[in-house]
Amino acid sequence: MAFSTTMLAWSVLEYRKSMGSELPHALEAIRGSTDYFLKAAAIPGVVFAQVGDADADHNCWQRPEDMDTPRTAFAVSEKAPGSEVSAEIAAALAAASMVFKAFGDRGYAILGGGFHGVQSFWGSWICYIAL
């Protein structure tokens, strides 16, 4: 989801003049995913990266409302590393903030400054430090 949001945000930045009536839908999709990411990182130093067990979920063929399988949440932290997902969420939020800044949405244009959940992960991957 983070990668898709990053790509959608970059697409809006690059091709917004060609998007026509679909532009509001793209902005709504970006806003919805950024809201989700901010909620997933509401606890400092923890990012909830996945909800649900893929094996159990894919073996269940019924409406989500009727599912009774556990909805286990998997979190990334210093004790359970996973800087890749945190880095992609940070990239998605950075790209989204650029989109909303371009459209004058001041509330969403400052996503990077208020996103404390992944700041402890920044620079934790050796190649990121090298950049």
N, CA, C and O atoms as a GROMACS GRO file, in nm:
protein
  524
    1MET      N    1   0.082  -0.119   0.000
    1MET     CA    2   0.000   0.000   0.000
    1MET      C    3   0.087   0.126   0.000
    1MET      O    4   0.055   0.225  -0.066
    2ALA      N    5   0.198   0.122   0.074
    2ALA     CA    6   0.285   0.239   0.079
    2ALA      C    7   0.349   0.266  -0.058
    2ALA      O    8   0.356   0.380  -0.102
    3PHE      N    9   0.394   0.160  -0.123
    3PHE     CA   10   0.454   0.178  -0.256
    3PHE      C   11   0.350   0.233  -0.354
    3PHE      O   12   0.380   0.324  -0.431
    4SER      N   13   0.230   0.178  -0.350
    4SER     CA   14   0.124   0.225  -0.440
    4SER      C   15   0.092   0.372  -0.414
    4SER      O   16   0.069   0.448  -0.508
    5THR      N   17   0.090   0.411  -0.289
    5THR     CA   18   0.065   0.551  -0.255
    5THR      C   19   0.177   0.641  -0.305
    5THR      O   20   0.151   0.749  -0.358
    6THR      N   21   0.301   0.595  -0.289
    6THR     CA   22   0.415   0.672  -0.339
    6THR      C   23   0.404   0.692  -0.490
    6THR      O   24   0.422   0.803  -0.540
    7MET      N   25   0.375   0.584  -0.562
    7MET     CA   26   0.365   0.592  -0.708
    7MET      C   27   0.248   0.680  -0.751
    7MET      O   28   0.259   0.757  -0.846
    8LEU      N   29   0.135   0.667  -0.682
    8LEU     CA   30   0.019   0.749  -0.716
    8LEU      C   31   0.050   0.897  -0.691
    8LEU      O   32   0.014   0.983  -0.771
    9ALA      N   33   0.116   0.926  -0.580
    9ALA     CA   34   0.151   1.065  -0.550
    9ALA      C   35   0.245   1.122  -0.656
    9ALA      O   36   0.225   1.234  -0.703
   10TRP      N   37   0.345   1.046  -0.695
   10TRP     CA   38   0.437   1.093  -0.800
   10TRP      C   39   0.363   1.111  -0.932
   10TRP      O   40   0.391   1.204  -1.007
   11SER      N   41   0.269   1.022  -0.960
   11SER     CA   42   0.191   1.034  -1.084
   11SER      C   43   0.108   1.162  -1.084
   11SER      O   44   0.098   1.230  -1.186
   12VAL      N   45   0.050   1.195  -0.969
   12VAL     CA   46  -0.027   1.319  -0.960
   12VAL      C   47   0.065   1.439  -0.980
   12VAL      O   48   0.029   1.534  -1.049
   13LEU      N   49   0.183   1.435  -0.919
   13LEU     CA   50   0.277   1.546  -0.935
   13LEU      C   51   0.320   1.564  -1.081
   13LEU      O   52   0.330   1.676  -1.130
   14GLU      N   53   0.344   1.454  -1.149
   14GLU     CA   54   0.396   1.460  -1.286
   14GLU      C   55   0.287   1.479  -1.392
   14GLU      O   56   0.309   1.548  -1.491
   15TYR      N   57   0.170   1.418  -1.370
   15TYR     CA   58   0.070   1.412  -1.478
   15TYR      C   59  -0.066   1.470  -1.439
   15TYR      O   60  -0.166   1.435  -1.501
   16ARG      N   61  -0.072   1.556  -1.339
   16ARG     CA   62  -0.202   1.605  -1.293
   16ARG      C   63  -0.281   1.675  -1.402
   16ARG      O   64  -0.404   1.669  -1.401
   17LYS      N   65  -0.215   1.740  -1.495
   17LYS     CA   66  -0.287   1.810  -1.603
   17LYS      C   67  -0.355   1.712  -1.698
   17LYS      O   68  -0.449   1.750  -1.768
   18SER      N   69  -0.309   1.589  -1.700
   18SER     CA   70  -0.366   1.488  -1.789
   18SER      C   71  -0.471   1.401  -1.720
   18SER      O   72  -0.533   1.317  -1.784
   19MET      N   73  -0.491   1.420  -1.591
   19MET     CA   74  -0.578   1.330  -1.515
   19MET      C   75  -0.726   1.365  -1.526
   19MET      O   76  -0.812   1.282  -1.498
   20GLY      N   77  -0.756   1.486  -1.566
   20GLY     CA   78  -0.896   1.525  -1.587
   20GLY      C   79  -0.981   1.505  -1.464
   20GLY      O   80  -0.944   1.544  -1.354
   21SER      N   81  -1.098   1.444  -1.485
   21SER     CA   82  -1.194   1.426  -1.377
   21SER      C   83  -1.151   1.320  -1.276
   21SER      O   84  -1.215   1.305  -1.171
   22GLU      N   85  -1.045   1.247  -1.305
   22GLU     CA   86  -0.997   1.145  -1.212
   22GLU      C   87  -0.906   1.203  -1.104
   22GLU      O   88  -0.876   1.135  -1.005
   23LEU      N   89  -0.861   1.326  -1.120
   23LEU     CA   90  -0.771   1.388  -1.023
   23LEU      C   91  -0.830   1.390  -0.881
   23LEU      O   92  -0.759   1.355  -0.787
   24PRO      N   93  -0.956   1.431  -0.862
   24PRO     CA   94  -1.010   1.429  -0.725
   24PRO      C   95  -1.010   1.289  -0.663
   24PRO      O   96  -0.991   1.275  -0.543
   25HIS      N   97  -1.032   1.187  -0.746
   25HIS     CA   98  -1.030   1.050  -0.695
   25HIS      C   99  -0.890   1.010  -0.651
   25HIS      O  100  -0.873   0.943  -0.549
   26ALA      N  101  -0.790   1.051  -0.728
   26ALA     CA  102  -0.651   1.022  -0.692
   26ALA      C  103  -0.614   1.090  -0.561
   26ALA      O  104  -0.550   1.031  -0.475
   27LEU      N  105  -0.655   1.215  -0.546
   27LEU     CA  106  -0.627   1.288  -0.422
   27LEU      C  107  -0.696   1.223  -0.303
   27LEU      O  108  -0.639   1.216  -0.194
   28GLU      N  109  -0.818   1.177  -0.323
   28GLU     CA  110  -0.891   1.109  -0.217
   28GLU      C  111  -0.822   0.979  -0.177
   28GLU      O  112  -0.814   0.946  -0.059
   29ALA      N  113  -0.771   0.904  -0.275
   29ALA     CA  114  -0.700   0.780  -0.246
   29ALA      C  115  -0.571   0.807  -0.168
   29ALA      O  116  -0.538   0.735  -0.075
   30ILE      N  117  -0.500   0.911  -0.207
   30ILE     CA  118  -0.377   0.947  -0.136
   30ILE      C  119  -0.409   0.989   0.007
   30ILE      O  120  -0.340   0.949   0.101
   31ARG      N  121  -0.512   1.069   0.023
   31ARG     CA  122  -0.551   1.116   0.156
   31ARG      C  123  -0.592   0.998   0.244
   31ARG      O  124  -0.554   0.992   0.361
   32GLY      N  125  -0.667   0.906   0.190
   32GLY     CA  126  -0.711   0.790   0.268
   32GLY      C  127  -0.594   0.704   0.315
   32GLY      O  128  -0.592   0.659   0.429
   33SER      N  129  -0.499   0.680   0.226
   33SER     CA  130  -0.386   0.597   0.266
   33SER      C  131  -0.294   0.671   0.363
   33SER      O  132  -0.238   0.608   0.453
   34THR      N  133  -0.278   0.801   0.348
   34THR     CA  134  -0.195   0.874   0.444
   34THR      C  135  -0.260   0.874   0.583
   34THR      O  136  -0.190   0.865   0.684
   35ASP      N  137  -0.392   0.884   0.588
   35ASP     CA  138  -0.460   0.873   0.716
   35ASP      C  139  -0.432   0.737   0.781
   35ASP      O  140  -0.406   0.729   0.901
   36TYR      N  141  -0.437   0.632   0.700
   36TYR     CA  142  -0.409   0.497   0.750
   36TYR      C  143  -0.266   0.487   0.802
   36TYR      O  144  -0.243   0.432   0.910
   37PHE      N  145  -0.170   0.539   0.726
   37PHE     CA  146  -0.030   0.532   0.769
   37PHE      C  147  -0.007   0.608   0.899
   37PHE      O  148   0.067   0.561   0.986
   38LEU      N  149  -0.068   0.723   0.913
   38LEU     CA  150  -0.052   0.800   1.036
   38LEU      C  151  -0.109   0.725   1.156
   38LEU      O  152  -0.053   0.731   1.266
   39LYS      N  153  -0.220   0.655   1.136
   39LYS     CA  154  -0.277   0.575   1.244
   39LYS      C  155  -0.189   0.454   1.274
   39LYS      O  156  -0.178   0.411   1.389
   40ALA      N  157  -0.126   0.397   1.170
   40ALA     CA  158  -0.040   0.280   1.189
   40ALA      C  159   0.088   0.315   1.264
   40ALA      O  160   0.155   0.226   1.316
   41ALA      N  161   0.122   0.442   1.270
   41ALA     CA  162   0.245   0.485   1.338
   41ALA      C  163   0.215   0.579   1.454
   41ALA      O  164   0.296   0.666   1.486
   42ALA      N  165   0.099   0.563   1.515
   42ALA     CA  166   0.059   0.654   1.623
   42ALA      C  167   0.139   0.632   1.752
   42ALA      O  168   0.150   0.722   1.834
   43ILE      N  169   0.195   0.512   1.770
   43ILE     CA  170   0.277   0.483   1.888
   43ILE      C  171   0.422   0.512   1.853
   43ILE      O  172   0.474   0.453   1.758
   44PRO      N  173   0.489   0.599   1.926
   44PRO     CA  174   0.629   0.632   1.894
   44PRO      C  175   0.719   0.508   1.892
   44PRO      O  176   0.716   0.427   1.985
   45GLY      N  177   0.798   0.494   1.785
   45GLY     CA  178   0.890   0.382   1.772
   45GLY      C  179   0.829   0.253   1.723
   45GLY      O  180   0.898   0.152   1.713
   46VAL      N  181   0.700   0.255   1.691
   46VAL     CA  182   0.630   0.135   1.644
   46VAL      C  183   0.551   0.169   1.519
   46VAL      O  184   0.484   0.272   1.512
   47VAL      N  185   0.560   0.081   1.419
   47VAL     CA  186   0.480   0.095   1.298
   47VAL      C  187   0.408  -0.037   1.276
   47VAL      O  188   0.472  -0.141   1.262
   48PHE      N  189   0.276  -0.034   1.272
   48PHE     CA  190   0.200  -0.155   1.244
   48PHE      C  191   0.203  -0.177   1.094
   48PHE      O  192   0.148  -0.099   1.016
   49ALA      N  193   0.268  -0.285   1.054
   49ALA     CA  194   0.297  -0.309   0.913
   49ALA      C  195   0.196  -0.401   0.846
   49ALA      O  196   0.180  -0.395   0.724
   50GLN      N  197   0.129  -0.485   0.922
   50GLN     CA  198   0.036  -0.579   0.861
   50GLN      C  199  -0.071  -0.615   0.962
   50GLN      O  200  -0.044  -0.630   1.081
   51VAL      N  201  -0.193  -0.629   0.914
   51VAL     CA  202  -0.302  -0.676   0.997
   51VAL      C  203  -0.358  -0.800   0.931
   51VAL      O  204  -0.394  -0.799   0.813
   52GLY      N  205  -0.366  -0.907   1.008
   52GLY     CA  206  -0.419  -1.032   0.957
   52GLY      C  207  -0.310  -1.130   0.918
   52GLY      O  208  -0.196  -1.091   0.892
   53ASP      N  209  -0.347  -1.255   0.913
   53ASP     CA  210  -0.258  -1.363   0.872
   53ASP      C  211  -0.292  -1.399   0.729
   53ASP      O  212  -0.402  -1.446   0.701
   54ALA      N  213  -0.199  -1.377   0.638
   54ALA     CA  214  -0.226  -1.398   0.495
   54ALA      C  215  -0.274  -1.540   0.467
   54ALA      O  216  -0.368  -1.558   0.390
   55ASP      N  217  -0.212  -1.640   0.528
   55ASP     CA  218  -0.254  -1.779   0.504
   55ASP      C  219  -0.398  -1.802   0.548
   55ASP      O  220  -0.479  -1.859   0.475
   56ALA      N  221  -0.431  -1.757   0.668
   56ALA     CA  222  -0.567  -1.775   0.719
   56ALA      C  223  -0.667  -1.693   0.638
   56ALA      O  224  -0.775  -1.741   0.604
   57ASP      N  225  -0.631  -1.570   0.606
   57ASP     CA  226  -0.722  -1.484   0.531
   57ASP      C  227  -0.748  -1.536   0.391
   57ASP      O  228  -0.862  -1.528   0.343
   58HIS      N  229  -0.648  -1.589   0.326
   58HIS     CA  230  -0.664  -1.637   0.188
   58HIS      C  231  -0.738  -1.771   0.182
   58HIS      O  232  -0.785  -1.811   0.076
   59ASN      N  233  -0.746  -1.840   0.295
   59ASN     CA  234  -0.822  -1.964   0.300
   59ASN      C  235  -0.968  -1.942   0.339
   59ASN      O  236  -1.045  -2.037   0.345
   60CYS      N  237  -1.004  -1.821   0.363
   60CYS     CA  238  -1.140  -1.787   0.404
   60CYS      C  239  -1.212  -1.722   0.286
   60CYS      O  240  -1.172  -1.616   0.239
   61TRP      N  241  -1.319  -1.786   0.239
   61TRP     CA  242  -1.392  -1.735   0.123
   61TRP      C  243  -1.532  -1.693   0.166
   61TRP      O  244  -1.631  -1.758   0.132
   62GLN      N  245  -1.538  -1.584   0.238
   62GLN     CA  246  -1.666  -1.528   0.278
   62GLN      C  247  -1.652  -1.378   0.292
   62GLN      O  248  -1.543  -1.323   0.278
   63ARG      N  249  -1.762  -1.312   0.319
   63ARG     CA  250  -1.757  -1.166   0.334
   63ARG      C  251  -1.671  -1.129   0.454
   63ARG      O  252  -1.672  -1.200   0.555
   64PRO      N  253  -1.595  -1.020   0.444
   64PRO     CA  254  -1.513  -0.978   0.559
   64PRO      C  255  -1.595  -0.960   0.687
   64PRO      O  256  -1.545  -0.985   0.796
   65GLU      N  257  -1.719  -0.916   0.672
   65GLU     CA  258  -1.804  -0.896   0.790
   65GLU      C  259  -1.833  -1.026   0.863
   65GLU      O  260  -1.861  -1.025   0.982
   66ASP      N  261  -1.827  -1.139   0.791
   66ASP     CA  262  -1.859  -1.268   0.850
   66ASP      C  263  -1.737  -1.346   0.897
   66ASP      O  264  -1.750  -1.453   0.956
   67MET      N  265  -1.618  -1.295   0.871
   67MET     CA  266  -1.496  -1.366   0.909
   67MET      C  267  -1.482  -1.369   1.061
   67MET      O  268  -1.506  -1.269   1.129
   68ASP      N  269  -1.444  -1.484   1.112
   68ASP     CA  270  -1.421  -1.495   1.256
   68ASP      C  271  -1.277  -1.534   1.288
   68ASP      O  272  -1.246  -1.573   1.401
   69THR      N  273  -1.189  -1.522   1.190
   69THR     CA  274  -1.048  -1.552   1.214
   69THR      C  275  -0.984  -1.435   1.289
   69THR      O  276  -1.027  -1.321   1.274
   70PRO      N  277  -0.882  -1.464   1.368
   70PRO     CA  278  -0.815  -1.355   1.442
   70PRO      C  279  -0.752  -1.254   1.346
   70PRO      O  280  -0.699  -1.291   1.241
   71ARG      N  281  -0.758  -1.128   1.382
   71ARG     CA  282  -0.698  -1.021   1.302
   71ARG      C  283  -0.570  -0.976   1.372
   71ARG      O  284  -0.563  -0.866   1.429
   72THR      N  285  -0.470  -1.062   1.367
   72THR     CA  286  -0.343  -1.036   1.433
   72THR      C  287  -0.273  -0.917   1.368
   72THR      O  288  -0.269  -0.905   1.245
   73ALA      N  289  -0.219  -0.830   1.451
   73ALA     CA  290  -0.145  -0.714   1.400
   73ALA      C  291   0.004  -0.739   1.420
   73ALA      O  292   0.048  -0.782   1.527
   74PHE      N  293   0.082  -0.713   1.315
   74PHE     CA  294   0.227  -0.729   1.320
   74PHE      C  295   0.291  -0.591   1.318
   74PHE      O  296   0.266  -0.511   1.228
   75ALA      N  297   0.374  -0.565   1.418
   75ALA     CA  298   0.436  -0.434   1.432
   75ALA      C  299   0.586  -0.441   1.410
   75ALA      O  300   0.650  -0.543   1.439
   76VAL      N  301   0.641  -0.333   1.358
   76VAL     CA  302   0.784  -0.316   1.339
   76VAL      C  303   0.832  -0.222   1.448
   76VAL      O  304   0.771  -0.118   1.474
   77SER      N  305   0.943  -0.260   1.513
   77SER     CA  306   0.999  -0.176   1.619
   77SER      C  307   1.148  -0.210   1.632
   77SER      O  308   1.202  -0.285   1.551
   78GLU      N  309   1.213  -0.155   1.732
   78GLU     CA  310   1.354  -0.188   1.753
   78GLU      C  311   1.370  -0.336   1.786
   78GLU      O  312   1.472  -0.396   1.752
   79LYS      N  313   1.271  -0.395   1.854
   79LYS     CA  314   1.277  -0.536   1.891
   79LYS      C  315   1.234  -0.627   1.777
   79LYS      O  316   1.269  -0.745   1.775
   80ALA      N  317   1.159  -0.576   1.684
   80ALA     CA  318   1.112  -0.651   1.567
   80ALA      C  319   1.142  -0.567   1.444
   80ALA      O  320   1.052  -0.501   1.391
   81PRO      N  321   1.267  -0.569   1.397
   81PRO     CA  322   1.308  -0.478   1.289
   81PRO      C  323   1.237  -0.503   1.156
   81PRO      O  324   1.195  -0.614   1.125
   82GLY      N  325   1.226  -0.398   1.082
   82GLY     CA  326   1.166  -0.401   0.949
   82GLY      C  327   1.167  -0.262   0.889
   82GLY      O  328   1.063  -0.205   0.858
   83SER      N  329   1.286  -0.210   0.874
   83SER     CA  330   1.298  -0.070   0.831
   83SER      C  331   1.247  -0.047   0.690
   83SER      O  332   1.215   0.066   0.654
   84GLU      N  333   1.239  -0.153   0.608
   84GLU     CA  334   1.194  -0.134   0.470
   84GLU      C  335   1.052  -0.081   0.463
   84GLU      O  336   1.024   0.012   0.389
   85VAL      N  337   0.962  -0.141   0.541
   85VAL     CA  338   0.822  -0.096   0.538
   85VAL      C  339   0.811   0.044   0.596
   85VAL      O  340   0.734   0.126   0.546
   86SER      N  341   0.887   0.073   0.700
   86SER     CA  342   0.885   0.208   0.758
   86SER      C  343   0.939   0.310   0.660
   86SER      O  344   0.887   0.421   0.650
   87ALA      N  345   1.044   0.273   0.589
   87ALA     CA  346   1.103   0.364   0.491
   87ALA      C  347   1.005   0.392   0.377
   87ALA      O  348   0.996   0.506   0.330
   88GLU      N  349   0.933   0.291   0.332
   88GLU     CA  350   0.837   0.313   0.223
   88GLU      C  351   0.719   0.396   0.270
   88GLU      O  352   0.666   0.478   0.194
   89ILE      N  353   0.677   0.376   0.395
   89ILE     CA  354   0.571   0.461   0.449
   89ILE      C  355   0.618   0.606   0.455
   89ILE      O  356   0.544   0.698   0.422
   90ALA      N  357   0.742   0.625   0.499
   90ALA     CA  358   0.798   0.761   0.504
   90ALA      C  359   0.804   0.822   0.364
   90ALA      O  360   0.774   0.940   0.347
   91ALA      N  361   0.841   0.741   0.264
   91ALA     CA  362   0.844   0.790   0.126
   91ALA      C  363   0.705   0.826   0.078
   91ALA      O  364   0.686   0.928   0.011
   92ALA      N  365   0.607   0.743   0.111
   92ALA     CA  366   0.469   0.772   0.070
   92ALA      C  367   0.419   0.902   0.133
   92ALA      O  368   0.356   0.983   0.066
   93LEU      N  369   0.449   0.921   0.260
   93LEU     CA  370   0.405   1.043   0.327
   93LEU      C  371   0.478   1.166   0.273
   93LEU      O  372   0.418   1.273   0.260
   94ALA      N  373   0.604   1.150   0.241
   94ALA     CA  374   0.679   1.263   0.184
   94ALA      C  375   0.622   1.302   0.047
   94ALA      O  376   0.602   1.420   0.018
   95ALA      N  377   0.597   1.201  -0.038
   95ALA     CA  378   0.541   1.229  -0.170
   95ALA      C  379   0.401   1.288  -0.158
   95ALA      O  380   0.365   1.380  -0.231
   96ALA      N  381   0.322   1.234  -0.065
   96ALA     CA  382   0.186   1.286  -0.044
   96ALA      C  383   0.191   1.430   0.003
   96ALA      O  384   0.108   1.512  -0.039
   97SER      N  385   0.286   1.463   0.090
   97SER     CA  386   0.294   1.601   0.137
   97SER      C  387   0.328   1.696   0.023
   97SER      O  388   0.282   1.810   0.022
   98MET      N  389   0.407   1.650  -0.073
   98MET     CA  390   0.438   1.732  -0.190
   98MET      C  391   0.313   1.755  -0.274
   98MET      O  392   0.291   1.865  -0.326
   99VAL      N  393   0.231   1.651  -0.288
   99VAL     CA  394   0.107   1.664  -0.364
   99VAL      C  395   0.016   1.766  -0.298
   99VAL      O  396  -0.034   1.857  -0.363
  100PHE      N  397  -0.006   1.750  -0.169
  100PHE     CA  398  -0.100   1.838  -0.100
  100PHE      C  399  -0.047   1.980  -0.089
  100PHE      O  400  -0.125   2.075  -0.087
  101LYS      N  401   0.084   1.996  -0.082
  101LYS     CA  402   0.141   2.130  -0.085
  101LYS      C  403   0.113   2.196  -0.220
  101LYS      O  404   0.079   2.314  -0.227
  102ALA      N  405   0.127   2.118  -0.328
  102ALA     CA  406   0.102   2.170  -0.462
  102ALA      C  407  -0.044   2.212  -0.480
  102ALA      O  408  -0.074   2.300  -0.560
  103PHE      N  409  -0.135   2.148  -0.405
  103PHE     CA  410  -0.277   2.179  -0.417
  103PHE      C  411  -0.326   2.270  -0.305
  103PHE      O  412  -0.446   2.294  -0.293
  104GLY      N  413  -0.234   2.322  -0.224
  104GLY     CA  414  -0.271   2.418  -0.121
  104GLY      C  415  -0.337   2.359   0.002
  104GLY      O  416  -0.397   2.433   0.080
  105ASP      N  417  -0.328   2.229   0.021
  105ASP     CA  418  -0.386   2.164   0.139
  105ASP      C  419  -0.284   2.170   0.251
  105ASP      O  420  -0.198   2.082   0.263
  106ARG      N  421  -0.293   2.274   0.333
  106ARG     CA  422  -0.190   2.298   0.435
  106ARG      C  423  -0.188   2.189   0.542
  106ARG      O  424  -0.082   2.160   0.597
  107GLY      N  425  -0.301   2.129   0.572
  107GLY     CA  426  -0.306   2.026   0.675
  107GLY      C  427  -0.225   1.902   0.638
  107GLY      O  428  -0.156   1.845   0.722
  108TYR      N  429  -0.235   1.862   0.513
  108TYR     CA  430  -0.165   1.742   0.469
  108TYR      C  431  -0.027   1.774   0.412
  108TYR      O  432   0.052   1.682   0.387
  109ALA      N  433   0.003   1.898   0.390
  109ALA     CA  434   0.132   1.934   0.331
  109ALA      C  435   0.246   1.925   0.431
  109ALA      O  436   0.362   1.936   0.392
  110ILE      N  437   0.216   1.904   0.559
  110ILE     CA  438   0.322   1.895   0.660
  110ILE      C  439   0.334   1.755   0.718
  110ILE      O  440   0.376   1.739   0.832
  111LEU      N  441   0.298   1.654   0.642
  111LEU     CA  442   0.301   1.517   0.691
  111LEU      C  443   0.437   1.477   0.745
  111LEU      O  444   0.445   1.412   0.849
  112GLY      N  445   0.543   1.514   0.677
  112GLY     CA  446   0.676   1.473   0.719
  112GLY      C  447   0.711   1.523   0.858
  112GLY      O  448   0.778   1.453   0.934
  113GLY      N  449   0.668   1.643   0.892
  113GLY     CA  450   0.702   1.700   1.021
  113GLY      C  451   0.627   1.637   1.137
  113GLY      O  452   0.676   1.640   1.250
  114GLY      N  453   0.510   1.581   1.112
  114GLY     CA  454   0.431   1.526   1.221
  114GLY      C  455   0.434   1.375   1.228
  114GLY      O  456   0.360   1.316   1.307
  115PHE      N  457   0.516   1.311   1.149
  115PHE     CA  458   0.516   1.166   1.142
  115PHE      C  459   0.630   1.111   1.225
  115PHE      O  460   0.738   1.082   1.173
  116HIS      N  461   0.606   1.097   1.355
  116HIS     CA  462   0.712   1.057   1.447
  116HIS      C  463   0.731   0.907   1.452
  116HIS      O  464   0.833   0.860   1.504
  117GLY      N  465   0.638   0.829   1.402
  117GLY     CA  466   0.646   0.684   1.412
  117GLY      C  467   0.762   0.621   1.340
  117GLY      O  468   0.812   0.518   1.384
  118VAL      N  469   0.808   0.679   1.231
  118VAL     CA  470   0.918   0.618   1.157
  118VAL      C  471   1.049   0.694   1.171
  118VAL      O  472   1.150   0.651   1.116
  119GLN      N  473   1.049   0.805   1.242
  119GLN     CA  474   1.173   0.882   1.252
  119GLN      C  475   1.285   0.802   1.315
  119GLN      O  476   1.402   0.822   1.281
  120SER      N  477   1.253   0.710   1.406
  120SER     CA  478   1.359   0.629   1.467
  120SER      C  479   1.415   0.527   1.368
  120SER      O  480   1.521   0.471   1.392
  121PHE      N  481   1.344   0.504   1.258
  121PHE     CA  482   1.392   0.409   1.158
  121PHE      C  483   1.476   0.477   1.050
  121PHE      O  484   1.549   0.409   0.978
  122TRP      N  485   1.468   0.609   1.039
  122TRP     CA  486   1.542   0.680   0.935
  122TRP      C  487   1.691   0.657   0.954
  122TRP      O  488   1.743   0.672   1.064
  123GLY      N  489   1.757   0.620   0.847
  123GLY     CA  490   1.902   0.598   0.853
  123GLY      C  491   1.939   0.463   0.909
  123GLY      O  492   2.058   0.436   0.930
  124SER      N  493   1.841   0.376   0.934
  124SER     CA  494   1.875   0.247   0.993
  124SER      C  495   1.921   0.145   0.890
  124SER      O  496   1.973   0.040   0.925
  125TRP      N  497   1.903   0.176   0.764
  125TRP     CA  498   1.947   0.086   0.660
  125TRP      C  499   2.076   0.142   0.601
  125TRP      O  500   2.082   0.262   0.570
  126ILE      N  501   2.177   0.062   0.586
  126ILE     CA  502   2.311   0.108   0.550
  126ILE      C  503   2.313   0.189   0.420
  126ILE      O  504   2.387   0.286   0.411
  127CYS      N  505   2.235   0.150   0.322
  127CYS     CA  506   2.235   0.223   0.194
  127CYS      C  507   2.170   0.359   0.209
  127CYS      O  508   2.208   0.455   0.141
  128TYR      N  509   2.072   0.368   0.296
  128TYR     CA  510   2.008   0.497   0.318
  128TYR      C  511   2.108   0.595   0.378
  128TYR      O  512   2.112   0.712   0.340
  129ILE      N  513   2.190   0.546   0.471
  129ILE     CA  514   2.293   0.631   0.533
  129ILE      C  515   2.391   0.677   0.426
  129ILE      O  516   2.435   0.792   0.427
  130ALA      N  517   2.426   0.586   0.334
  130ALA     CA  518   2.524   0.619   0.231
  130ALA      C  519   2.472   0.727   0.138
  130ALA      O  520   2.551   0.804   0.083
  131LEU      N  521   2.342   0.733   0.118
  131LEU     CA  522   2.286   0.834   0.029
  131LEU      C  523   2.299   0.970   0.091
  131LEU      O  524   2.257   1.069   0.031
   0.00000   0.00000   0.00000
